[in-house]
Amino acid sequence: MEKSAKISNSEWDVMEILWEKNPLSSKEIIEKAGQKRDWKPTTIKTLISRLVDKNILSYEKIGKSYYYYPLLKKEECISVTSNKFINKFYKGELKAMLASFIEEYELSNEDINELKEILDKKKS
């Protein structure tokens, strides 16, 4: 995803639709996005166009319709977004971010044990 610009929250909503099912026509995307947000069709078409321009979406013309599909997996986008978050707010220090989240949120004993297991696996 480094080759492309970041994905806005609104663009992310469109991507969620296409990660769930693809390819979809612009009409289908507009219908599904309209169920989630109070957007006009022109707004959704603009978001689709931006994602195509960023090389995050591509399309295939079948008959008179355009069918869109993601060029990037959701996991790739999450990874890049997570790294940008850590770099921006924690100066790239994963340990600082983890400590902040662990101190901020309530964790059950089960959560703590799972985190310990993950760290133990990482250690080996």
C-alpha positions in Angstrom: 0.0 0.0 0.0 3.0 2.3 0.3 2.6 3.1 -3.4 -0.7 4.8 -2.7 -2.0 7.6 -0.5 -3.7 6.9 2.7 -7.3 5.8 2.8 -9.8 8.3 4.3 -12.5 7.0 6.7 -15.1 7.4 4.0 -13.0 5.5 1.5 -12.4 2.8 4.1 -16.2 2.3 4.3 -16.3 1.7 0.5 -13.4 -0.7 0.8 -15.1 -2.7 3.6 -18.0 -3.3 1.1 -15.6 -4.6 -1.5 -13.5 -6.7 0.8 -16.7 -8.4 1.9 -17.7 -9.2 -1.7 -16.3 -8.4 -5.1 -16.4 -7.6 -7.9 -19.4 -5.3 -7.5 -20.9 -2.8 -9.9 -21.0 0.8 -9.0 -24.8 0.5 -8.7 -24.3 -2.3 -6.1 -21.6 -0.3 -4.2 -23.9 2.7 -4.1 -26.8 0.6 -2.8 -24.7 -1.0 -0.1 -23.0 2.2 1.0 -26.3 4.0 1.0 -27.5 1.5 3.6 -24.6 2.3 5.9 -24.3 6.0 5.4 -26.6 8.8 4.3 -24.5 9.5 1.1 -25.7 10.6 -2.3 -24.7 8.5 -5.3 -22.4 11.2 -6.5 -20.5 11.1 -3.2 -20.0 7.3 -3.5 -18.9 7.6 -7.2 -16.3 10.2 -6.1 -15.0 7.9 -3.4 -14.7 5.0 -5.9 -12.9 7.3 -8.4 -10.4 8.4 -5.7 -9.7 4.8 -4.8 -9.1 3.9 -8.4 -6.8 6.9 -8.8 -4.9 5.7 -5.7 -4.4 2.2 -7.2 -6.4 0.7 -4.4 -9.3 -0.3 -6.5 -9.5 -1.4 -10.1 -12.4 -2.2 -12.4 -13.5 -4.2 -15.4 -16.1 -3.1 -17.9 -18.7 -5.8 -18.6 -21.3 -4.7 -21.0 -22.4 -1.2 -20.0 -21.4 -1.7 -16.3 -18.1 -1.2 -14.4 -17.3 -3.9 -11.8 -14.9 -2.9 -9.1 -12.5 -5.0 -7.0 -9.8 -4.2 -4.5 -6.1 -4.4 -5.5 -5.1 -4.7 -1.9 -6.1 -7.1 0.9 -7.7 -5.7 4.0 -4.8 -7.0 6.1 -2.3 -5.0 4.0 -4.2 -1.8 4.5 -4.5 -2.5 8.2 -0.8 -3.1 8.5 0.2 0.1 6.8 -2.4 2.1 8.7 -1.2 0.6 12.0 2.4 1.4 11.2 1.5 5.0 10.3 -0.4 5.3 13.6 2.5 4.0 15.6 5.0 6.2 13.8 2.8 9.3 14.2 1.7 9.0 17.8 4.4 6.8 19.4 7.5 7.8 17.3 7.6 4.3 15.9 7.9 2.7 19.3 5.6 -0.3 19.4 6.4 -1.0 23.0 5.2 2.5 24.0 2.0 2.0 22.1 1.3 -1.4 23.6 2.0 -0.1 27.1 -0.3 2.8 26.6 -3.1 0.5 25.4 -2.6 -2.0 28.2 -2.6 0.7 30.9 -5.7 2.4 29.4 -8.0 -0.5 28.9 -9.4 -3.1 31.3 -8.1 -6.6 30.6 -9.5 -9.8 31.9 -7.2 -12.5 33.2 -7.9 -14.4 30.0 -6.8 -11.4 27.9 -3.6 -11.1 30.0 -2.9 -14.8 29.5 -3.4 -14.6 25.8 -1.1 -11.7 25.5 1.5 -13.5 27.6 1.3 -16.5 25.2 1.7 -14.2 22.2 4.8 -12.6 23.8 6.2 -16.0 24.8 5.9 -17.3 21.2 7.6 -14.1 20.0 10.4 -14.7 22.4 11.2 -18.2 21.0 
